Amino acid sequence: MSGGLILSLQDILNHYQTKDTEYLIAQYLLKNLYQKTITITDIAKSCHLSEASVTRFAKKLGYTGFTEFKKDYFLIQLEENELELDLLARNEKQSTSQLLLNELQTVGQEFHAFIDNFDSKQVEKVSNKIHECRRVYLFSTLIPGNITMVLQTILLNCGKEAIYPVDNRKQHEIIPQLEKNDLAIVVSLEGSLVMQKDLTLSIINSKASNILITQNSHMKLSSLFDTVVTLGDHDLERTGKYKLLAFVELLGNYYILKNK
């Protein structure tokens, strides 16, 4: 599963005018995310468009038609569930302000432990592999995917070609393009992406070199990767994104200093 569709809708809101067909449809979809059903007729009527326009919208995003698009549309709920998961997991009887303060303290403690055991050689190793490769392909999903796009931006600013296919369908489509001098970086903090065996094995069996960045290095299939970068201990799941962001920032800074 992938939260990539939400990024496509986000891109439309950022780049189209409010009266454009693409914007109107994206706006409607985002306002009606959690309906149990949605039809092409609903969208067309609400946006004052033809059903053909809705179909063209789906195809423009790379889907074969509205039916395939709708399947991915309902997966957007995963993104929202991920955003809520941390606080829902700690449904304690305390004030909101105290809950937030406790969360900050917990993250701080875990992050401090991460710093104490941080291996800077991991940054150097990944940076060197990026420098030596022809092109970087980045694979991730949801919140880790958003952070991975920060790395993509840094690399692009340094003149390194970096591609981030934003959804599962595009990830599968791009794998056959991987060549010997390419580098595939898979970011999967807990392992949900890696456990998509068809995707993972396709990457591993491609001609490209590969790296896994995770905080759960003991997951199945991790041993198949050429290089595994471990972000501290597999402690609290919700702290992984903070460690990933720190690693990406350090990697980006190191790469810039060494290669600009």
PALUM-831660 format. One record per residue: x, y, z of N, C-alpha, C, CB in turn; residue in three letters. Coordinates in steps of 0.001 Angstrom, whole numbers, padded with zeros to 6 digits, always signed. Glycine has a CB too. Layout:
XYZXYZXYZXYZALA...
***
This chain:
+000838-001185+000000+000000+000000+000000+000879+001242+000000-000951+000001+001214MET+000331+002324-000472+001122+003544-000566+000252+004762-000374+001838+003620-001903SER+000839+005785+000276+000126+007044+000422+000448+008003-000691+000445+007676+001741GLY+000923+007492-001835+001372+008354-002911+000294+009194-003540+002000+007549-003942GLY-000949+008717-003567-002016+009470-004215-002236+010808-003530-003309+008664-004218LEU-002098+010842-002224-002286+012107-001516-001251+013130-001978-002190+011896+000012ILE-000061+012656-002332+000974+013554-002841+000605+014077-004222+002331+012839-002893LEU-000038+013235-005021-000483+013674-006349-001551+014752-006222-001024+012480-007167SER-002492+014551-005292-003539+015550-005072-002936+016835-004497-004629+014994-004124LEU-001977+016670-003622-001282+017830-003054-000582+018619-004154-000261+017385-001981GLN+000038+017911-005073+000740+018562-006182-000231+019358-007052+001479+017517-007035ASP-001431+018806-007252-002443+019512-008048-002847+020814-007364-003684+018618-008270ILE-003090+020764-006062-003477+021977-005334-002378+023037-005392-003801+021640-003873LEU-001134+022581-005434-000007+023515-005424+000297+024121-006791+001216+022817-004912ASN-000164+023476-007869+000274+023899-009199-000850+024291-010160+001062+022810-009811HIS-002097+024025-009790-003203+024372-010688-003998+025545-010123-004130+023154-010908TYR-004705+026245-011003-005591+027328-010592-006881+026746-010010-005903+028266-011789GLN-007532+027512-009140-008701+026995-008425-009881+026674-009337-009135+027988-007390THR-009909+027235-010528-011012+026963-011453-010683+025856-012450-011379+028225-012204LYS-009475+025336-012406-009088+024253-013317-009822+022967-012964-007566+024024-013272ASP-010094+022167-013964-010788+020892-013754-010048+020021-012749-010943+020142-015079THR-008732+019930-012893-007934+019088-011996-008063+019557-010544-006453+019099-012426GLU-008047+020868-010357-008144+021422-009010-009513+021129-008409-007882+022935-009028TYR-010565+021321-009188-011929+021105-008694-012128+019666-008234-012953+021454-009779LEU-011618+018717-009029-011778+017307-008669-010947+016972-007434-011373+016397-009846ILE-009705+017440-007401-008844+017173-006245-009444+017766-004975-007434+017743-006480ALA-009988+018962-005083-010614+019628-003944-011791+018809-003421-011081+021039-004336GLN-012626+018327-004335-013780+017517-003929-013317+016235-003241-014663+017177-005151TYR-012331+015576-003814-011849+014311-003261-011301+014493-001852-010775+013713-004164LEU-010567+015561-001629-009978+015800-000320-011029+016178+000721-008933+016890-000414LEU-012107+016817+000277-013184+017181+001200-014065+015984+001557-014041+018285+000593LYS-013957+014923+000781-014823+013760+000990-014015+012480+001191-015771+013591-000193ASN-012900+012622+001882-011971+011500+002035-012578+010278+002703-010787+011940+002818LEU-013437+010488+003676-013836+009371+004522-015261+008898+004285-013680+009749+005949TYR-015766+009159+003087-017036+008556+002693-016805+007071+002424-017636+009269+001435GLN-017804+006257+002756-017660+004818+002541-017733+004457+001067-018728+004063+003307LYS-018448+005276+000301-018546+005032-001137-018379+006346-001886-019900+004367-001499THR-017893+006241-003096-017784+007405-003966-017882+006913-005402-016446+008190-003719ILE-018634+007620-006206-018838+007191-007588-018395+008284-008546-020312+006827-007835THR-018189+007891-009770-017797+008853-010793-018911+009872-011026-017449+008131-012105ILE-020161+009424-010829-021312+010320-010980-021334+011364-009874-022624+009521-010976THR-021031+010941-008635-020971+011879-007505-019988+013015-007791-020563+011142-006212ASP-018813+012635-008243-017767+013628-008498-018176+014567-009626-016437+012937-008843ILE-018680+013986-010712-019058+014792-011881-020140+015807-011532-019544+013887-013018ALA-021173+015364-010812-022272+016260-010458-021815+017351-009495-023422+015470-009841LYS-021051+016974-008493-020615+017945-007488-019672+018990-008065-019939+017234-006337SER-018876+018595-009047-017904+019515-009653-018426+020162-010929-016614+018779-009953CYS-019680+019817-011297-020302+020352-012515-019448+020028-013746-020504+021883-012393HIS-019041+018759-013808-018217+018275-014912-018854+017037-015522-016780+017966-014435LEU-018346+016619-016650-018816+015374-017260-018076+014193-016639-018613+015399-018803SER-018683+013022-016716-018015+011824-016214-016742+011543-017005-018958+010616-016280GLU-016754+011923-018274-015558+011746-019101-014387+012567-018552-015850+012147-020561ALA-014697+013746-018002-013647+014594-017426-013026+013931-016200-014216+015975-017048SER-013865+013265-015420-013366+012562-014237-012483+011390-014653-014537+012065-013361VAL-012899+010681-015685-012099+009567-016195-010748+010058-016699-012848+008834-017318THR-010759+011181-017419-009501+011749-017917-008584+012156-016760-009783+012966-018820ARG-009196+012661-015685-008433+013028-014494-007697+011808-013938-009363+013633-013419PHE-008421+010694-013824-007812+009463-013302-006680+008988-014203-008870+008357-013162ALA-006915+009037-015502-005896+008577-016451-004680+009501-016445-006483+008492-017868LYS-004916+010782-016215-003807+011737-016171-002870+011436-015009-004340+013170-016059LYS-003429+010841-013954-002613+010457-012803-001953+009103-013001-003459+010435-011545LEU-002220+008474-014151-001548+007218-014476-002367+005964-014280-000344+007104-013676GLY-003658+006113-013952-004521+004947-013751-005174+004544-015068-005600+005243-012684TYR-005559+003278-015156-006223+002807-016374-007625+003371-016489-006274+001284-016401THR-008212+003736-015368-009554+004296-015363-009987+004626-013955-010541+003337-016004GLY-011257+004980-013786-011742+005424-012485-011743+004298-011459-013136+005995-012620PHE-012034+003080-011881-012094+001951-010946-010752+001727-010263-012527+000677-011674THR-009689+001740-011038-008355+001564-010459-008000+002745-009566-007298+001400-011568GLU-008362+003936-010001-008105+005134-009204-008807+005053-007856-008558+006387-009959PHE-010060+004596-007859-010858+004560-006631-010229+003650-005578-012281+004092-006939LYS-009606+002562-006011-008955+001654-005061-007845+002374-004308-008388+000421-005789LYS-007047+003142-005032-005974+003900-004388-006525+005042-003541-005012+004451-005438ASP-007639+005601-003975-008234+006726-003257-008601+006339-001827-009472+007231-003997TYR-009161+005151-001665-009556+004727-000324-008351+004377+000544-010492+003533-000411PHE-007195+004155-000075-005987+003885+000697-005426+005148+001346-004933+003254-000192LEU-005924+006303+000932-005465+007558+001541-005736+007546+003043-006160+008776+000881ILE-006748+006812+003470-007064+006740+004896-005870+006236+005702-008273+005831+005127GLN-005003+005453+005070-003815+004966+005767-002927+006114+006224-003024+004024+004868LEU-002843+007144+005394-002026+008304+005751-002586+008978+006992-001959+009305+004584GLU-003894+009169+007019-004529+009806+008170-004385+008931+009405-006013+010088+007887GLU-004519+007618+009235-004362+006704+010363-002952+006782+010933-004681+005268+009938ASN-001965+006925+010045-000575+007039+010484-000378+008310+011297+000379+007024+009279GLU-001006+009395+010873-000867+010663+011582-001488+010598+012975-001506+011787+010779LEU-002565+009826+013127-003268+009737+014406-002711+008652+015311-004729+009486+014169GLU-001976+007708+014754-001589+006506+015473-000857+006794+016771-000734+005655+014602LEU+000084+007729+016720+000917+007980+017887+000103+008389+019112+001930+009049+017570ASP-000788+009364+018948-001560+009835+020092-002635+008840+020510-002196+011168+019772LEU-003246+008168+019544-004277+007192+019874-003699+006021+020656-004955+006688+018606LEU-002431+005724+020420-001786+004609+021106-001565+004917+022585-000454+004276+020437ALA-001706+006172+022960-001485+006572+024344-002701+007335+024854-000206+007434+024473ARG-003798+006645+024907-005062+007252+025325-005107+007353+026849-006270+006431+024796ASN-004264+008211+027384-004144+008349+028824-005030+009483+029331-002685+008594+029217GLU-005403+009384+030602-006263+010402+031203-005400+011558+031700-007107+009804+032367LYS-005091+012456+030816-004314+013632+031170-004668+014739+030197-002785+013333+031153GLN-004309+015935+030569-004632+017070+029716-003853+016980+028405-004325+018398+030439SER-004392+017652+027398-003729+017644+026096-002331+018233+026190-004555+018418+025072THR-002189+019329+026936-000877+019968+027061+000122+019039+027744-000994+021283+027844SER-000337+018296+028762+000552+017367+029456+000913+016195+028559-000098+016863+030747GLN-000060+015745+027768+000189+014654+026828+001261+015050+025818-001109+014260+026100LEU+001153+016276+025306+002129+016750+024329+003512+016918+024961+001665+018077+023720LEU+003539+017416+026200+004813+017588+026894+005480+016237+027144+004606+018333+028222LEU+004683+015258+027580+005217+013913+027811+005759+013306+026523+004137+013004+028404ASN+005043+013559+025434+005488+013050+024138+006834+013662+023762+004439+013347+023048GLU+006967+014970+023969+008218+015651+023647+009365+015102+024491+008076+017166+023865LEU+009097+014848+025768+010130+014307+026648+010531+012896+026225+009643+014303+028099GLN+009547+012090+025846+009831+010724+025399+010686+010722+024142+008530+009963+025144THR+010289+011555+023195+011055+011658+021947+012476+012131+022238+010359+012624+020953VAL+012599+013106+023145+013917+013626+023498+014820+012551+024085+013779+014769+024480GLY+014263+011719+024955+015037+010641+025568+015505+009627+024528+014208+009940+026644GLN+014581+009238+023660+014921+008262+022623+015944+008844+021650+013656+007819+021863GLU+015785+010115+021337+016695+010753+020392+018088+010897+021000+016154+012129+019967PHE+018132+011158+022303+019427+011269+022983+020171+009938+022923+019236+011713+024454HIS+019441+008841+023105+020049+007510+023007+020550+007251+021589+019039+006420+023421ALA+019805+007729+020617+020207+007592+019213+021517+008332+018955+019101+008125+018277PHE+021646+009533+019521+022863+010333+019350+024063+009639+019993+022675+011739+019956ILE+023859+009098+021200+024956+008454+021926+025552+007286+021148+024471+007969+023281ASP+024728+006607+020367+025188+005415+019656+025305+005631+018148+024249+004265+019928ASN+025281+006888+017731+025286+007176+016297+026640+006853+015669+024932+008644+016051PHE+026602+006195+014530+027811+005828+013798+027923+006717+012558+027792+004312+013402ASP+028803+007691+012611+028939+008633+011496+029444+007962+010223+029878+009759+011881SER+030049+006783+010368+030544+006074+009187+029402+005649+008268+031354+004850+009609LYS+028207+005491+008849+027049+005145+008023+026729+006275+007046+025823+004842+008910GLN+026817+007504+007530+026571+008667+006674+027601+008716+005554+026609+009975+007499VAL+028855+008532+005912+029933+008566+004919+029749+007471+003872+031298+008412+005604GLU+029374+006280+004308+029215+005154+003389+028095+005403+002390+028940+003872+004167LYS+026945+005877+002880+025814+006142+001990+026147+007288+001044+024543+006469+002803VAL+026791+008324+001570+027169+009466+000741+028084+009035-000403+027859+010539+001592SER+029049+008189-000104+029978+007716-001135+029258+006906-002204+031087+006873-000504ASN+028320+006073-001779+027569+005261-002741+026714+006147-003647+026680+004238-002005LYS+026146+007183-003068+025353+008121-003871+026250+008834-004882+024638+009154-002961ILE+027412+009257-004417+028341+009977-005298+028810+009097-006457+029553+010475-004498HIS+029035+007826-006186+029583+006911-007192+028549+006438-008205+030190+005717-006513GLU+027274+006510-007860+026249+005973-008755+025870+006986-009836+025004+005569-007955CYS+025241+006496-010870+024779+007367-011957+023487+008068-011573+024576+006561-013248ARG+022585+007329-010955+021253+007849-010642+020758+007177-009367+020255+007608-011824ARG+020022+007931-008546+019467+007411-007295+017958+007231-007439+019793+008359-006107VAL+017479+006058-007060+016044+005799-007000+015658+005620-005533+015653+004534-007851TYR+014676+006383-005082+014250+006363-003685+012883+005704-003567+014212+007791-003102LEU+012758+004761-002629+011505+004045-002435+011070+004169-000978+011650+002555-002839PHE+009860+004675-000760+009315+004782+000587+007821+005064+000485+010041+005895+001402SER+007166+005245+001625+005736+005534+001646+005392+006431+002830+004921+004231+001708THR+004208+007048+002752+003624+007791+003858+004596+008813+004450+003170+006833+004934LEU+004633+008963+005771+005459+009993+006395+006950+009796+006108+005222+010003+007896ILE+007496+008579+006212+008896+008392+005812+009138+008800+004363+009308+006940+006008PRO+008131+008619+003523+008249+009033+002130+008391+010535+001993+007052+008561+001343GLY+007647+011281+002810+007765+012744+002789+009177+013184+003183+006725+013381+003737ASN+009734+012503+004182+011099+012827+004617+012108+012428+003544+011430+012117+005954ILE+011850+011309+002883+012731+010856+001804+012774+011871+000672+012272+009496+001272THR+011664+012562+000449+011634+013592-000591+012528+014781-000233+010197+014070-000818MET+012787+014983+001060+013741+016018+001471+015127+015651+000951+013759+016184+003027VAL+015475+014365+001080+016754+013896+000555+016811+014067-000958+016984+012426+000932LEU+015711+013766-001622+015663+013946-003075+015958+015401-003452+014285+013522-003625GLN+015341+016340-002742+015547+017763-003025+017005+018163-002837+014653+018617-002125THR+017616+017679-001762+019026+017991-001501+019906+017475-002632+019479+017385-000158ILE+019670+016234-003046+020492+015636-004101+020313+016364-005425+020147+014159-004269LEU+019082+016728-005734+018833+017465-006972+019557+018809-006966+017328+017680-007174LEU+019570+019462-005810+020278+020740-005695+021784+020590-005860+019979+021379-004356ASN+022275+019373-005643+023705+019097-005813+024019+018563-007206+024177+018100-004762CYS+023007+018497-008058+023230+018020-009412+023176+016518-009573+024525+018497-009885GLY+022751+015797-008530+022626+014340-008606+021186+013984-008985+023026+013670-007248LYS+021035+013238-010039+019699+012839-010478+019099+011874-009458+019748+012186-011890GLU+017948+012218-008919+017282+011400-007902+015799+011328-008218+017511+011977-006475ALA+015264+010119-008242+013868+009898-008611+013126+009279-007437+013761+008991-009864ILE+011949+009828-007136+011101+009266-006079+009720+008971-006649+010999+010238-004863TYR+009444+007727-007056+008101+007372-007523+007139+007400-006341+008097+005969-008207PRO+006072+008196-006446+005286+008526-005256+004254+007483-004845+004594+009806-005478VAL+003976+006493-005689+003009+005489-005261+003463+004100-005687+001618+005797-005835ASP+002789+003099-005148+003181+001710-005346+003189+001323-006811+002259+000796-004584ASN+002227+001813-007548+002133+001471-008969+003347+002001-009725+000832+002038-009580ARG+003706+003255-009455+004851+003853-010134+006162+003214-009687+004889+005356-009880LYS+006201+002774-008430+007396+002090-007946+007640+000810-008738+007266+001773-006449GLN+006581+000043-008944+006708-001199-009710+007091-000915-011159+005399-001994-009659HIS+006532+000142-011717+006791+000461-013122+008230+000887-013366+005856+001553-013584GLU+008851+001492-012367+010180+002073-012572+011310+001075-012343+010366+003254-011657ILE+011041-000003-011616+012095-000970-011281+012789-001552-012508+011512-002093-010461ILE+012065-001900-013586+012757-002434-014773+013768-001464-015382+011744-002808-015824PRO+013694-000189-015008+014626+000803-015549+015957+000833-014797+013991+002179-015511GLN+016014+000163-013638+017235+000193-012832+018384-000479-013575+017005-000495-011474LEU+019527+000194-013612+020696-000322-014313+021872-000519-013355+021092+000624-015449GLU+022938-001080-013876+024082-001487-013061+024670-000339-012252+025150-002079-013940LYS+024730+000835-012823+025360+001967-012140+024385+002791-011305+026023+002860-013150ASN+023161+002306-011148+022155+003006-010351+022202+002542-008900+020751+002783-010935ASP+021577+003331-008031+021481+002998-006611+020032+003106-006170+022386+003923-005755LEU+019504+002040-005597+018139+002036-005063+018210+002138-003542+017361+000747-005500ALA+017602+003186-002994+017559+003370-001542+016127+003146-001073+018070+004795-001130ILE+015945+002147-000232+014628+001818+000308+014562+002318+001748+014350+000277+000234VAL+013580+003161+002053+013390+003676+003406+012123+003055+003977+013306+005241+003418VAL+012301+002191+004957+011165+001485+005569+011454+001350+007057+010927+000070+004903SER+010909+002250+007857+011271+002316+009271+010898+001061+010042+010613+003503+009908LEU+009685+000566+009832+009226-000616+010552+009249-001882+009699+007834-000385+011067GLU+009265-001707+008384+009345-002873+007513+008127-003142+006668+009611-004048+008315GLY+007099-002294+006757+005873-002548+005996+006130-002512+004496+004799-001525+006363SER+006990-001595+004047+007302-001530+002619+008145-002721+002194+008029-000225+002285LEU+009135-003066+002997+010015-004190+002669+009238-005496+002595+011137-004308+003702VAL+008202-005623+003422+007433-006864+003439+006511-006998+002237+006624-006949+004704MET+006469-006007+001379+005841-006181+000070+006859-006932-000783+005420-004785-000590GLN+006822-008250-000680+007899-009076-001224+008114-008882-002715+007616-010519-000952LYS+007023-008708-003459+007192-008553-004903+008005-007312-005231+005833-008484-005594ASP+007766-006222-004493+008514-004987-004718+009961-005140-004263+007849-003814-003983LEU+010144-005632-003047+011490-005762-002478+012372-006691-003297+011407-006269-001051THR+011849-007851-003650+012649-008816-004410+012968-008299-005805+011918-010152-004508LEU+012058-007519-006371+012327-006929-007690+013486-005944-007612+011069-006224-008238SER+013526-005163-006534+014626-004212-006343+015940-004954-006117+014333-003271-005153ILE+015906-005945-005233+017115-006699-004898+017657-007458-006107+016830-007673-003758ILE+016764-007982-006927+017184-008765-008097+017488-007911-009323+016117-009766-008447ASN+017320-006598-009189+017648-005708-010306+019164-005574-010429+016991-004312-010114SER+019603-004876-011445+021036-004681-011671+021632-003632-010730+021283-004274-013117LYS+020787-002823-010111+021266-001711-009292+021773-002171-007930+020162-000694-009106ALA+022675-001382-007346+023052-001575-005948+021890-001106-005081+024375-000802-005596SER+021846-001546-003825+020705-001169-002992+021111-000927-001552+019639-002242-003046ASN+020338-000074-000900+020528+000263+000507+019168+000243+001189+021220+001655+000673ILE+019116-000288+002396+017912-000223+003226+018190+000684+004413+017470-001644+003702LEU+017330+001668+004640+017405+002528+005819+016202+002204+006693+017437+004057+005426ILE+016454+001798+007945+015374+001300+008802+015745+001440+010273+015057-000169+008473THR+014760+001344+011142+015054+001209+012567+014703-000201+013041+014279+002267+013390GLN+014353-001069+012100+014008-002456+012414+014847-003377+011532+012476-002723+012206ASN+016124-003446+011829+017058-004179+010972+016883-005689+011039+018466-003829+011344SER+016081-006167+011986+015885-007610+012130+014664-008119+011367+015749-007965+013592HIS+014030-007257+010605+012870-007692+009825+013291-008725+008780+012188-006482+009142MET+012336-009536+008377+012607-010496+007313+012982-009742+006036+011376-011419+007070LYS+013852-010305+005267+014320-009786+003982+015409-008725+004112+013164-009213+003221LEU+015630-008174+005311+016640-007116+005441+018036-007626+005092+016637-006551+006865SER+018287-008898+005377+019615-009463+005115+019925-009577+003628+019728-010826+005756SER+018918-009416+002788+019120-009533+001346+019678-008254+000727+017817-009895+000673LEU+019626-007155+001460+020102-005878+000927+021628-005809+000968+019496-004705+001718PHE+022196-005075+000019+023653-004900-000016+024146-004179+001228+024072-004125-001270ASP+023423-003139+001621+023799-002322+002773+022555-002026+003599+024491-001002+002325THR+022666-002169+004916+021558-001841+005816+022018-000749+006776+021069-003107+006602VAL+021335+000377+006760+021613+001484+007677+020581+001427+008793+021578+002876+006937VAL+021052+001229+010019+020152+001087+011160+020075+002396+011939+020619-000059+012078THR+018864+002888+012112+018653+004148+012831+018422+003863+014311+017451+004932+012234LEU+019500+003571+015023+019387+003300+016441+018717+001974+016725+018633+004398+017111GLY+018250+001823+017957+017567+000601+018360+016127+000617+017868+017611+000433+019886ASP+015549-000573+017788+014130-000675+017427+013320-000453+018696+013791-002074+016767HIS+013233+000792+019106+012554+001132+020352+011120+001547+020070+013301+002255+021094ASP+010762+002757+020381+009405+003217+020125+009209+003480+018641+009099+004478+020937LEU+008156+002920+018087+007910+003044+016651+007795+004499+016221+006647+002292+016268GLU+007141+005313+017047+006838+006680+016631+008065+007591+016603+005804+007267+017548ARG+009190+007165+017186+010384+008012+017167+011200+007832+015887+011255+007708+018376THR+010847+006843+015089+011620+006553+013889+011692+007710+012917+011048+005374+013200GLY+010581+008430+012778+010562+009523+011796+011490+010659+012191+009149+010056+011628LYS+011675+010871+013504+012586+011920+013951+014038+011529+013658+012395+012193+015459TYR+014346+010265+013905+015700+009783+013630+015980+009798+012134+015897+008366+014192LYS+014971+009459+011345+015139+009472+009889+015409+010886+009387+013894+008896+009198LEU+014657+011853+009894+014856+013240+009468+016259+013715+009830+013802+014162+010110LEU+016718+013369+011034+018067+013759+011446+019109+013120+010533+018325+013359+012913ALA+018918+011843+010217+019872+011147+009351+019902+011772+007959+019519+009656+009251PHE+018729+012091+007428+018650+012705+006100+019351+014060+006091+017180+012863+005663VAL+019149+014848+007130+019801+016159+007213+021320+016007+007291+019284+016942+008437GLU+021783+015065+008106+023224+014842+008234+023814+014324+006925+023517+013854+009373LEU+023107+013395+006296+023558+012852+005018+023622+013948+003962+022629+011721+004555LEU+022582+014778+003928+022555+015870+002962+023693+016851+003177+021235+016596+003038GLY+023931+017216+004439+025017+018151+004748+026377+017568+004370+024998+018513+006237ASN+026563+016303+004694+027839+015639+004386+028055+015577+002878+027874+014212+004990TYR+026998+015219+002157+027108+015091+000702+027442+016441+000059+025797+014532+000112TYR+026799+017488+000545+027060+018832+000016+028517+019233+000252+026113+019863+000668ILE+029006+019005+001475+030378+019396+001814+031410+018645+000985+030641+019158+003292LEU+031119+017399+000669+032083+016562-000046+032004+016692-001561+031879+015132+000332LYS+030865+017153-002069+030659+017057-003517+030292+018356-004221+029605+016073-003782ASN+030286+019484-003504+029960+020749-004181+031208+021603-004358+028893+021532-003388LYS
***
